[in-house]
Amino acid sequence: MNRIIRFIVFDIIKNKIVLFYTILLFIISWSVLGIETNYTKSILSLLNVVLLVVPLVSVVFSTIYVYNSNQFIELLLSQPVPRSKIWLSMFLGLSSALSFAFIIGCGLPILIYSSIEIGFSLVISGVFLSIIFTAIAMLAAILSKDKAKGIGLAIFCWLFFTIIYDGIMLLAIFQFSDYPIEKLVAIVAALNPIDLSRIFVLLQLDVSAMLGYTGAIFTSLFGSTKGIVLSFVVLLFWVIVPFVYSLVKFKRKDL
């Protein structure tokens, strides 16, 4: 299993797309953090980039990589290796390589220019998003044999959590604005991994005070130690559930 993971990690690290992704993140991070003297504004600008680019690259690259590795997976299946170990090795290799690329490209400039606490929260959020959308990508790839449909499903998942989910929430807030739904909105927002990552970083920046009563609710729910633990639990939930479901489908799938 360790050999399979090492092979996948080194294969991905040498990939030109991943190298370009790492360099692009490094240039963007260094430029944003180096030009802006106010580190709060720079972190907010970089946060928007991370929340858009990292999930998109992770979900698209992982989906394509799984489809392109069909022959490699079939070769492993011909060996006395359990299917669960093969799929787990694929997931750990993909998520580790993409997380490493993010840490090098975005983590180093963040840790150099910003405070440790704020920088660490953004790095942790980016790593979690890389892992979560890798799991979602593997699920999308195993649900459909057709490569185009699988990639389309993966992109739709990214689009849903990035844009559609927030649009539905805004519509619900507008329709039920006369009712005290702030706590419900905070809880529902936390069910989206991208929104939860955004909330986690914003609370570290202490800009939630600018959000008024809603910001106070976010602080009370996620600003304490229990809230941070709850955030990690929900993010782990988003890692485990898609991967376990994809593992079940992979065990039953006739390749």
C-alpha positions in Angstrom: 0.0 0.0 0.0 2.8 2.4 0.9 4.5 1.7 -2.5 1.3 2.5 -4.3 0.9 5.8 -2.5 4.5 6.8 -3.1 4.1 6.0 -6.8 0.9 8.0 -7.1 2.4 11.0 -5.2 5.6 11.1 -7.3 3.6 10.6 -10.5 1.4 13.6 -9.6 4.2 15.8 -8.4 5.9 15.4 -11.7 2.7 16.3 -13.6 3.0 19.6 -15.5 -0.5 20.7 -14.5 0.3 20.3 -10.8 3.6 22.1 -11.2 1.8 25.0 -13.0 -0.9 25.0 -10.2 1.8 25.2 -7.5 3.7 28.0 -9.3 0.5 29.9 -10.0 -0.6 29.8 -6.4 2.9 30.9 -5.3 2.9 33.9 -7.6 -0.6 35.0 -6.7 0.0 34.5 -2.9 3.4 36.3 -3.0 1.9 39.2 -5.1 -1.2 39.7 -3.0 0.6 39.5 0.3 3.7 41.5 -0.8 1.8 44.4 -2.4 -0.8 45.0 0.3 0.6 46.4 3.5 -2.6 45.6 5.5 -2.4 41.9 6.0 -6.1 41.6 6.8 -7.1 42.9 3.4 -4.5 40.7 1.7 -5.7 37.6 3.5 -9.3 38.4 2.5 -8.2 38.8 -1.1 -6.2 35.6 -1.0 -9.1 33.8 0.7 -11.4 34.4 -2.2 -8.8 33.0 -4.6 -8.3 29.9 -2.4 -12.0 29.2 -2.1 -12.4 29.3 -5.9 -9.2 27.9 -7.3 -8.3 25.1 -4.9 -11.6 23.2 -5.0 -11.9 23.6 -8.8 -8.3 22.3 -9.5 -8.7 19.5 -6.9 -12.0 18.2 -8.2 -11.2 18.5 -11.9 -7.6 17.1 -11.7 -8.6 14.2 -9.4 -11.5 13.2 -11.6 -9.3 13.2 -14.8 -6.5 11.4 -13.0 -8.8 8.6 -11.8 -10.2 8.0 -15.3 -6.7 8.0 -16.8 -5.6 5.5 -14.2 -8.1 2.8 -15.2 -5.4 0.6 -16.7 -3.2 1.0 -13.7 -6.1 0.2 -11.4 -6.9 -2.9 -13.4 -3.3 -4.0 -13.2 -3.4 -3.7 -9.4 -6.7 -5.6 -9.3 -5.0 -8.5 -11.0 -2.6 -8.7 -8.1 -3.4 -10.1 -4.6 -4.3 -6.6 -3.3 -7.7 -5.8 -1.7 -9.8 -3.3 -3.5 -10.1 -1.2 -0.4 -6.3 -0.7 -0.2 -6.1 0.2 -3.9 -8.9 2.8 -3.6 -7.5 4.2 -0.3 -4.0 4.4 -1.8 -5.4 6.3 -4.8 -7.2 8.7 -2.4 -4.2 9.3 -0.1 -1.9 9.7 -3.0 -4.1 12.3 -4.8 -5.0 14.2 -1.6 -1.4 14.3 -0.3 0.1 15.5 -3.6 -2.5 18.2 -4.0 -2.2 19.3 -0.4 1.5 19.4 -0.7 1.2 21.6 -3.9 -1.1 24.0 -2.0 1.2 24.2 1.0 4.2 25.0 -1.1 2.4 27.4 -3.5 0.2 29.2 -1.0 1.3 28.1 2.5 4.9 29.4 2.4 4.0 33.1 1.4 1.1 33.0 3.9 3.3 31.9 6.8 6.0 34.4 5.9 3.8 37.5 5.5 0.9 37.0 7.9 0.6 36.1 11.6 0.9 32.4 12.5 -2.6 32.0 13.8 -4.3 33.6 10.8 -2.0 32.0 8.2 -2.4 28.6 9.8 -6.2 28.8 9.6 -6.0 29.7 5.9 -3.5 26.9 5.2 -5.7 24.3 7.1 -8.8 25.4 5.2 -7.0 25.1 1.9 -5.7 21.6 2.8 -9.1 20.5 3.9 -10.7 21.8 0.7 -8.1 19.9 -1.3 -8.9 16.6 0.5 -12.6 17.1 0.4 -12.9 17.8 -3.3 -10.5 15.0 -4.0 -13.0 12.7 -2.3 -15.9 14.2 -4.2 -14.0 13.8 -7.4 -13.3 10.1 -6.8 -17.0 9.6 -6.0 -18.0 11.4 -9.3 -15.5 9.2 -11.2 -16.8 5.9 -9.8 -20.5 6.9 -10.3 -20.1 7.2 -14.1 -18.1 5.1 -16.6 -18.3 7.9 -19.1 -15.5 10.3 -18.6 -17.4 13.4 -19.9 -20.3 12.7 -17.5 -18.0 12.1 -14.6 -16.1 15.4 -15.2 -19.3 17.2 -15.7 -20.7 15.9 -12.4 -17.5 16.9 -10.6 -17.6 20.4 -12.0 -21.3 20.7 -11.1 -20.5 19.7 -7.5 -17.9 22.5 -7.4 -20.4 25.0 -9.0 -23.1 23.9 -6.5 -21.0 24.5 -3.4 -19.4 27.7 -4.7 -22.3 29.6 -6.3 -25.7 27.7 -6.3 -25.7 26.9 -2.6 -25.2 30.5 -1.6 -27.8 31.6 -4.1 -30.4 29.3 -2.6 -29.5 30.6 0.9 -29.8 34.2 -0.2 -33.2 33.4 -1.7 -34.4 31.7 1.5 -33.1 34.6 3.6 -35.0 37.1 1.4 -38.2 35.0 1.5 -38.1 34.5 5.3 -36.6 37.8 6.3 -39.4 38.5 8.7 -38.6 35.5 10.8 -35.6 35.0 13.2 -33.7 32.6 11.1 -30.1 33.8 11.8 -29.1 30.8 13.8 -30.6 28.4 11.2 -28.7 30.3 8.4 -25.4 30.0 10.3 -26.0 26.2 10.8 -27.0 25.7 7.1 -24.0 27.7 5.9 -21.7 25.5 8.0 -23.0 22.5 6.0 -21.2 23.8 3.0 -17.4 23.0 3.2 -16.5 26.2 1.3 -18.7 28.4 3.4 -17.4 26.7 6.6 -13.8 27.3 5.5 -14.6 31.0 4.8 -16.3 31.4 8.2 -13.4 29.7 10.0 -10.8 32.1 8.5 -13.0 35.2 8.9 -13.4 34.5 12.6 -9.7 34.4 13.0 -9.5 37.8 11.2 -12.1 39.2 13.7 -14.0 40.8 10.9 -17.2 39.1 12.0 -18.0 42.2 14.0 -18.7 44.0 10.7 -21.5 41.5 10.0 -23.7 42.6 12.9 -26.0 40.2 14.6 -25.2 37.4 12.1 -21.5 37.9 12.8 -22.2 37.6 16.5 -24.0 34.3 15.9 -21.1 33.0 13.8 -18.7 34.0 16.6 -20.9 32.3 19.3 -21.2 29.1 17.2 -17.8 28.7 15.7 -15.5 31.2 17.5 -15.0 29.2 20.7 -13.0 26.1 21.2 -16.1 23.9 20.8 -16.9 25.8 17.6 -13.5 25.1 16.2 -13.7 21.4 17.1 -17.2 21.3 15.5 -15.8 22.9 12.4 -13.1 20.2 12.1 -15.7 17.5 12.7 -17.9 18.8 9.9 -14.9 19.1 7.6 -13.9 15.5 8.4 -17.5 14.5 7.7 -17.1 15.9 4.2 -13.9 13.9 3.8 -15.2 10.6 5.1 -18.7 10.4 3.7 -17.9 10.9 0.0 -14.8 8.7 0.2 -16.6 5.8 2.0 -19.5 5.9 -0.4 -17.1 5.9 -3.4 -15.2 2.9 -1.7 -18.5 1.0 -1.4 -19.2 1.6 -5.1 -15.7 0.7 -6.1 -15.9 -2.6 -4.3 -19.1 -3.5 -6.1 -18.2 -2.1 -9.5 -17.4 -4.5 -12.3 -14.3 -3.1 -14.0 
